Every structure is written in structure tokens, then in C-alpha cells.
Amino acid sequence: MILRKRTTVKILSITLLAVILLSLATGCTNNPQGTAEIPQQPEPEVNENVITDMAGREVILPEKTEKIFSLSPVGTIMLYTLCPEKLLGWNYELSEMEKYYILPQYKDLPNLGGAGKNPPNAEEILKLKPDIIVYVTDINETNISTAEQFQNELNIPVVVLDGDIEKTADTYALLGKIIGDEATAENLCAYIKETIQEIQDKAKSISEDKKVRVYYAEGNDGLETDPRGSGHVQVLDMVGGINVAEVSKIEGSGRLKVSLEQLLNWNPDLIIAWADDRGGYYSNIFKDENWSGLNAVKNGEVYEIPNFPFSWFDRPPSVNRILGLKWLGNLLYPEVFDYDIKKEVKYFYEQFYHYQLTEEELAKLVDTSTRRQ
């Protein structure tokens, strides 16, 4: 909710501040030429705009928001779908195939860091003078502290937004208020809300004995995955699939390595795999004799996750997953999630990516990711 009142920024404890500064410094501030001058924010005046973000923090906003940077690809994708003209930069160098679906004027925005092991580049961010920074993430103390540290270090307002897939519409609604374009945000929100509600209603009709056991094959050998309960497999959970990877997640870790023995023991009914052009193992699964005994392989139930401009399933876990809900639901349970997938894909790309797919482009996107007729 946007309010109008005066506030002060919460100051971290000295010990915590030192720890976070050290972690943020790597890759961000090492520059033999020196660092950019940090702008000094004026003392807040009475009646300044104040927003309560999704972490419950009160953040002073500038009078106008014309340039925005996101600390991670999750928020960057959302900004591109909602207000590409305000997007300051990407978090990594886009591949040529990713650029193919991006509007020409935004393909070559600068890489300002914030993806994987490439932290946000504080100096470059300051040079481009964003009005605000957004951080779409899990809401926890660690991420809140990171946001406050960036806000204090750069003297730029940082707004924390919830990255949970079920909070996507709320995140868009708040972004719409921040940028002053609630009408556009509401149009996207309506689609997101309708999709999530529809998926949840349809998933309830799937009986336990009909649920499909799925393995999510990640990495260049297919032997990495995300376990049950991970935010990276929310799409699978929501459509009623069973993630066979019932292993403990290590706190703070990403993908987990699994052994071939574990995979053979799980023996999934269906496999969804990273695309070949993402460095995945999709095509090799059919050629690898070690995988040939799996039911999914024997029955031809191995599918490539659509990947452009952003994965429909995961990484980055952003609004692209909303389309993924319809795709994966239809793949696992076509009689329950009886969507015309090509029609759904064309609509999503037009509304969210500002791109009108040709029939040839559409066919290429779904060729290896939908059921063989």
C-alpha cells in the first residue's frame, strides 16, 4: 500500500553490516580506476511518497520512477514484461536466442550483474543512476538484510517483492503502483490470477493413484535436480506432479547432484530436461545406455523444457512460470488441463514479451516439449 508520510531507514547492526558488505564487495567494487561517486540523498521531506514493500519495510520513493534496476533476473523479467522502457539493464549477457524474442531497443542493455556467481556491479549501477532498485526474492531475514545493505550503500531506494509463484499477481500490482501504471499491471494481474486459480482447481481433481512421477533433469549430464519443496519446482507441485527427488535440500544450496543409482531406483514415469541449447542433457538421454532402463525413456516420455526467451519451468523462477503451469499441466494430464497450448503460448508471448510469434516460431518452441501425436 502506498502512503504519504515521513520515515527513516532501519540501520543494520555493525557486525551484520560488515559481513554483508564483505559478501557484496566481491565482483562489485574491485576497480583499479576507483569507484563512482555515491550520490547523497537529501533529507526526506514531509509528504514524500512512502511504500510498504512485501517484506513490511517502509521505503521512500522518488517523485518519479523512470529508471529501475532489479538485483536478479526474476525481477528483471517482470520489469521487462510490465515496463521495458524503464528497465536499466540485464543481470547477465543475453544469448542470441534470448535476444531473438526481445524487442530491438532492449536487446543490448548493459549487463549490470546479479545472476549466479556474478553479483550486482555497484559502480556500474551508480553510473546509470536508477531511481529505484527492486529485489524479487524469497522473503526472509537474509534477503531483507541484503536489500537494506544495498539501500544504505548506494543511497537508492530498494523495494523487496515476493518471488513466490502464488504471489506473482501481488508483486505485479505493487510494481504497477510504483511506476504509476496500475492499468497495465492490472491486465497482467488478471491473467496471472485466473491462471493460478484455474490450475489449482483442476489439480484438485487428480487422484493420488493417477499422479505422474516426474524427474527434473538439470545440468550437462542430467544428474542434477531440485528436490521436493524447493521453490524451483513449484510449477510441478502446483499441477499435481510427483517429484521423484525425495532428498534433503541443503540450506542455501542450489541444484543437488544425484547418482545414476538413485535415478534408476526412482524410475520416473516422465522426465523434463533442460534444453540442449541451454547446456542440458535432453538429446543425450535417448542415447545414453545408462538411462535406457528407465520407464520414462522406454516409453518415450522425455520432454525438453521450452527455453526462450526464458525457461517456462524454472531458472529464472519468474513470471515465465505462469505459462509453464499450463504447459506442464497439459503435458502431464492432457484430459484435465485441456488447453490449446499453441494458442496459450501465442497469447502469453504477445501480452508479456511484446512479441507476436509466427507459426514457424511457435512450432519450434513446442516441438520437443509437447506430447507426440
C-alpha positions as CSV (number, residue, x, y, z in Angstrom):
1,M,0.0,0.0,0.0
2,I,1.4,3.5,-0.9
3,L,1.3,6.0,1.9
4,R,2.4,9.6,2.3
5,K,4.4,10.2,5.4
6,R,7.9,10.6,6.7
7,T,10.2,7.7,7.6
8,T,13.8,6.7,8.3
9,V,15.7,3.8,7.1
10,K,16.5,1.0,9.5
11,I,20.2,0.7,10.3
12,L,21.8,-2.7,10.4
13,S,23.9,-3.8,13.4
14,I,27.6,-3.1,12.8
15,T,28.5,-6.8,12.8
16,L,25.9,-7.8,10.3
17,L,26.7,-4.8,8.1
18,A,30.4,-5.8,8.0
19,V,29.5,-9.4,7.0
20,I,27.1,-8.3,4.2
21,L,29.5,-5.6,2.9
22,L,32.2,-8.2,2.6
23,S,30.0,-10.6,0.7
24,L,28.7,-7.9,-1.7
25,A,32.1,-6.5,-2.3
26,T,33.3,-9.5,-4.4
27,G,32.9,-8.7,-8.0
28,C,31.2,-5.3,-7.3
29,T,33.8,-2.8,-6.1
30,N,37.2,-4.1,-7.2
31,N,38.2,-1.4,-9.7
32,P,41.8,0.0,-10.1
33,Q,40.4,3.2,-11.5
34,G,38.4,3.9,-8.4
35,T,34.7,3.8,-7.7
36,A,31.9,6.1,-8.9
37,E,30.8,8.8,-6.5
38,I,27.8,7.8,-4.4
39,P,25.0,10.4,-4.6
40,Q,23.9,11.8,-1.3
41,Q,20.2,11.6,-0.7
42,P,18.6,14.8,0.6
43,E,16.9,14.6,4.0
44,P,13.4,13.3,3.4
45,E,10.7,16.0,3.4
46,V,7.3,15.7,4.9
47,N,4.8,14.4,2.4
48,E,7.3,12.3,0.4
49,N,5.9,9.1,-1.1
50,V,6.4,6.1,1.1
51,I,5.8,2.5,0.1
52,T,5.4,-0.5,2.3
53,D,7.0,-3.3,0.4
54,M,6.2,-7.0,0.6
55,A,8.8,-7.6,3.4
56,G,6.9,-5.0,5.5
57,R,9.6,-2.3,5.1
58,E,8.8,1.3,4.5
59,V,10.8,2.8,1.6
60,I,10.8,6.4,0.5
61,L,10.2,6.6,-3.3
62,P,11.3,9.5,-5.6
63,E,8.6,11.7,-7.1
64,K,9.0,10.0,-10.4
65,T,10.3,6.5,-11.3
66,E,11.8,6.5,-14.7
67,K,14.7,4.1,-14.4
68,I,14.7,0.8,-12.5
69,F,17.2,-1.9,-11.8
70,S,16.5,-5.4,-10.5
71,L,19.0,-7.2,-8.3
72,S,18.2,-10.6,-10.0
73,P,16.8,-12.0,-13.3
74,V,13.5,-12.8,-11.5
75,G,12.6,-9.1,-11.1
76,T,14.3,-8.1,-14.4
77,I,11.9,-10.3,-16.4
78,M,8.9,-8.9,-14.6
79,L,10.1,-5.3,-15.3
80,Y,10.6,-6.2,-19.0
81,T,7.1,-7.6,-19.2
82,L,5.5,-4.6,-17.4
83,C,7.6,-1.5,-18.3
84,P,10.5,-2.3,-20.6
85,E,11.1,1.4,-21.2
86,K,12.1,1.8,-17.5
87,L,14.5,-1.2,-17.4
88,L,18.0,-0.1,-16.8
89,G,19.9,-3.3,-17.6
90,W,20.1,-7.1,-17.6
91,N,21.8,-9.3,-15.0
92,Y,23.8,-11.3,-17.5
93,E,24.7,-11.3,-21.2
94,L,21.7,-12.4,-23.1
95,S,22.4,-15.2,-25.7
96,E,21.5,-14.6,-29.3
97,M,18.5,-16.9,-29.0
98,E,17.2,-14.9,-25.9
99,K,17.7,-11.7,-27.8
100,Y,15.7,-13.1,-30.7
101,Y,12.5,-12.7,-28.7
102,I,13.4,-9.3,-27.1
103,L,12.3,-6.0,-28.6
104,P,15.3,-4.5,-30.5
105,Q,15.7,-1.4,-28.3
106,Y,16.2,-3.5,-25.2
107,K,18.4,-6.4,-26.5
108,D,21.7,-4.7,-25.8
109,L,21.0,-3.1,-22.4
110,P,24.1,-3.3,-20.2
111,N,24.9,-6.3,-18.1
112,L,24.9,-5.0,-14.5
113,G,25.3,-8.3,-12.8
114,G,23.1,-10.2,-10.3
115,A,22.9,-13.6,-11.8
116,G,24.5,-16.8,-10.5
117,K,28.0,-16.1,-9.2
118,N,28.1,-12.7,-10.9
119,P,27.0,-10.2,-8.2
120,P,25.4,-6.8,-9.0
121,N,28.1,-4.3,-10.0
122,A,27.5,-1.4,-7.6
123,E,29.8,1.0,-9.5
124,E,28.1,0.5,-12.9
125,I,24.7,0.7,-11.3
126,L,25.5,4.0,-9.7
127,K,26.8,5.4,-13.1
128,L,23.4,4.8,-14.6
129,K,21.5,6.5,-11.7
130,P,18.4,4.3,-11.2
131,D,15.5,5.9,-9.4
132,I,14.8,2.7,-7.5
133,I,16.1,-0.9,-7.2
134,V,13.8,-3.9,-6.9
135,Y,14.6,-7.2,-5.3
136,V,12.2,-10.0,-6.1
137,T,13.2,-12.9,-3.9
138,D,12.2,-15.2,-1.0
139,I,11.1,-13.1,1.9
140,N,13.5,-14.0,4.8
141,E,15.8,-12.1,7.1
142,T,18.9,-12.8,5.0
143,N,17.4,-11.3,1.8
144,I,15.8,-8.4,3.7
145,S,19.3,-7.6,5.2
146,T,20.8,-7.7,1.7
147,A,18.2,-5.2,0.4
148,E,18.8,-2.8,3.3
149,Q,22.5,-3.0,2.8
150,F,22.2,-2.1,-0.9
151,Q,19.9,0.7,0.0
152,N,22.3,2.1,2.6
153,E,25.4,1.6,0.5
154,L,24.1,3.1,-2.7
155,N,21.6,5.6,-1.3
156,I,19.0,4.3,-3.7
157,P,15.6,3.0,-2.5
158,V,15.4,-0.8,-2.6
159,V,11.9,-2.4,-2.7
160,V,11.6,-6.0,-1.7
161,L,9.0,-8.1,-3.6
162,D,7.9,-11.7,-3.1
163,G,9.2,-14.2,-5.6
164,D,6.7,-17.0,-4.7
165,I,4.8,-18.0,-7.7
166,E,1.5,-17.7,-5.9
167,K,2.3,-14.1,-5.0
168,T,3.1,-13.1,-8.6
169,A,-0.1,-11.1,-9.1
170,D,0.5,-9.2,-5.9
171,T,4.0,-8.4,-7.0
172,Y,2.8,-7.0,-10.3
173,A,0.1,-5.0,-8.6
174,L,2.7,-3.3,-6.3
175,L,5.1,-2.7,-9.2
176,G,2.2,-1.0,-11.1
177,K,1.7,1.4,-8.2
178,I,5.4,2.1,-8.0
179,I,5.7,3.0,-11.7
180,G,2.4,4.8,-11.9
181,D,0.9,2.4,-14.4
182,E,-1.7,0.4,-12.5
183,A,-3.8,-0.2,-15.6
184,T,-1.2,-2.2,-17.4
185,A,-0.3,-4.1,-14.3
186,E,-3.9,-5.0,-13.6
187,N,-4.3,-6.5,-17.1
188,L,-1.3,-8.8,-16.4
189,C,-2.5,-9.5,-12.9
190,A,-5.9,-10.6,-14.1
191,Y,-4.3,-13.2,-16.4
192,I,-2.0,-14.4,-13.6
193,K,-4.8,-14.7,-11.0
194,E,-7.1,-16.5,-13.4
195,T,-4.3,-19.0,-14.4
196,I,-3.3,-19.8,-10.9
197,Q,-6.9,-20.3,-9.7
198,E,-7.7,-22.4,-12.7
199,I,-4.6,-24.6,-12.2
200,Q,-5.3,-25.1,-8.5
201,D,-8.9,-26.0,-9.2
202,K,-8.0,-28.5,-12.0
203,A,-5.2,-30.1,-9.9
204,K,-7.6,-30.9,-7.1
205,S,-9.4,-33.4,-9.4
206,I,-6.4,-35.6,-9.9
207,S,-6.5,-38.6,-7.6
208,E,-3.3,-39.8,-6.0
209,D,-3.2,-43.1,-8.0
210,K,-3.3,-41.1,-11.2
211,K,-0.4,-38.7,-10.4
212,V,2.6,-38.8,-12.7
213,R,6.0,-39.3,-11.1
214,V,8.5,-36.8,-12.7
215,Y,12.2,-36.3,-12.7
216,Y,13.6,-32.8,-13.4
217,A,16.9,-33.4,-15.3
218,E,19.3,-30.4,-14.9
219,G,22.9,-29.8,-15.7
220,N,25.0,-31.1,-18.6
221,D,24.7,-34.7,-17.5
222,G,21.1,-34.7,-16.4
223,L,22.2,-35.8,-12.9
224,E,21.4,-32.6,-11.1
225,T,17.9,-31.7,-9.8
226,D,15.9,-29.8,-7.3
227,P,14.2,-31.8,-4.5
228,R,10.6,-31.7,-3.3
229,G,9.8,-28.5,-1.5
230,S,12.3,-26.4,-3.5
231,G,10.9,-23.1,-4.9
232,H,12.5,-24.2,-8.2
233,V,9.9,-26.9,-8.7
234,Q,6.7,-25.0,-7.7
235,V,5.3,-25.5,-11.2
236,L,5.5,-29.3,-10.8
237,D,4.0,-29.2,-7.4
238,M,1.1,-27.0,-8.4
239,V,0.0,-29.1,-11.4
240,G,-0.2,-32.2,-9.3
241,G,3.0,-34.0,-10.4
242,I,5.1,-36.0,-8.0
243,N,8.8,-35.0,-7.9
244,V,10.7,-38.3,-7.5
245,A,13.7,-36.5,-6.0
246,E,12.8,-37.0,-2.4
247,V,16.1,-35.9,-0.9
248,S,17.0,-33.3,1.7
249,K,17.8,-29.8,0.4
250,I,21.0,-28.3,1.8
251,E,20.2,-24.8,3.1
252,G,21.5,-22.1,0.9
253,S,22.4,-24.5,-1.9
254,G,21.2,-24.6,-5.5
255,R,20.8,-27.8,-7.6
256,L,21.7,-31.1,-6.0
257,K,23.8,-33.8,-7.6
258,V,22.2,-37.2,-7.8
259,S,23.7,-40.6,-8.7
260,L,22.6,-42.8,-11.6
261,E,21.8,-45.4,-9.0
262,Q,19.4,-43.0,-7.3
263,L,17.7,-42.1,-10.6
264,L,17.3,-45.8,-11.6
265,N,15.8,-46.5,-8.2
266,W,13.3,-43.6,-8.6
267,N,12.4,-44.9,-12.1
268,P,10.2,-41.9,-13.1
269,D,7.2,-42.1,-15.4
270,L,8.2,-38.9,-17.2
271,I,11.3,-36.7,-17.5
272,I,11.5,-33.0,-18.2
273,A,15.0,-31.9,-19.1
274,W,17.0,-28.7,-19.7
275,A,17.2,-27.8,-23.4
276,D,20.2,-28.8,-25.4
277,D,21.0,-25.2,-26.2
278,R,21.0,-24.4,-22.5
279,G,23.7,-26.9,-21.9
280,G,21.2,-29.6,-20.9
281,Y,21.1,-33.3,-21.5
282,Y,17.8,-33.7,-23.3
283,S,19.0,-35.3,-26.6
284,N,21.6,-37.4,-24.8
285,I,19.1,-39.1,-22.6
286,F,17.8,-41.1,-25.6
287,K,21.4,-42.1,-26.5
288,D,22.8,-42.9,-23.0
289,E,22.6,-46.6,-22.4
290,N,22.7,-45.9,-18.6
291,W,19.3,-44.3,-18.9
292,S,17.7,-46.8,-21.2
293,G,16.2,-48.9,-18.4
294,L,14.1,-46.1,-17.1
295,N,10.3,-46.3,-17.8
296,A,10.3,-42.7,-19.0
297,V,12.9,-43.4,-21.6
298,K,11.4,-46.8,-22.7
299,N,8.0,-45.2,-23.2
300,G,9.3,-42.0,-24.9
301,E,8.1,-39.8,-22.1
302,V,11.1,-37.4,-22.1
303,Y,10.5,-33.8,-22.9
304,E,12.6,-30.7,-23.4
305,I,11.7,-27.6,-21.3
306,P,11.0,-24.6,-23.6
307,N,13.7,-22.2,-23.0
308,F,13.3,-18.9,-25.0
309,P,13.5,-16.2,-24.2
310,F,13.2,-17.6,-20.7
311,S,12.5,-21.1,-19.3
312,W,8.9,-21.9,-18.9
313,F,9.6,-24.0,-15.8
314,D,12.5,-22.6,-13.7
315,R,15.7,-20.6,-13.6
316,P,14.9,-17.8,-13.5
317,P,11.8,-18.6,-11.5
318,S,9.8,-15.5,-12.6
319,V,6.5,-14.8,-14.4
320,N,7.6,-17.2,-17.2
321,R,6.4,-20.0,-14.9
322,I,2.8,-18.8,-15.3
323,L,2.9,-20.1,-18.9
324,G,4.8,-23.1,-17.6
325,L,1.8,-24.1,-15.4
326,K,-0.4,-24.5,-18.4
327,W,2.3,-26.2,-20.4
328,L,3.3,-28.8,-17.8
329,G,-0.3,-29.4,-16.6
330,N,-1.3,-30.2,-20.2
331,L,1.8,-32.4,-20.7
332,L,1.2,-34.5,-17.6
333,Y,-2.6,-34.6,-17.6
334,P,-3.9,-33.5,-21.0
335,E,-7.5,-34.5,-20.2
336,V,-7.5,-32.4,-17.0
337,F,-5.6,-29.4,-18.3
338,D,-7.2,-29.4,-21.7
339,Y,-5.6,-26.3,-23.1
340,D,-4.8,-25.5,-26.7
341,I,-1.1,-25.0,-25.9
342,K,-0.2,-23.2,-29.1
343,K,-2.9,-20.7,-28.5
344,E,-1.9,-20.2,-24.9
345,V,1.8,-19.7,-25.9
346,K,0.9,-17.1,-28.6
347,Y,-1.2,-15.1,-26.2
348,F,1.4,-15.1,-23.4
349,Y,4.2,-14.0,-25.7
350,E,2.2,-11.2,-27.0
351,Q,0.9,-10.0,-23.7
352,F,4.1,-10.4,-21.6
353,Y,7.0,-10.4,-24.0
354,H,5.5,-7.9,-26.5
355,Y,6.2,-10.5,-29.3
356,Q,3.9,-11.9,-31.9
357,L,5.0,-15.4,-32.8
358,T,4.8,-16.8,-36.3
359,E,3.5,-20.3,-36.8
360,E,7.1,-21.5,-37.6
361,E,8.4,-19.9,-34.4
362,L,5.6,-21.4,-32.4
363,A,6.2,-24.9,-33.8
364,K,9.8,-24.7,-32.9
365,L,9.1,-23.7,-29.3
366,V,6.8,-26.6,-28.7
367,D,8.2,-29.3,-31.0
368,T,10.1,-31.3,-28.3
369,S,8.2,-30.1,-25.3
370,T,4.7,-31.5,-26.0
371,R,3.2,-34.9,-26.5
372,R,4.0,-36.7,-29.7
373,Q,0.8,-37.3,-31.8
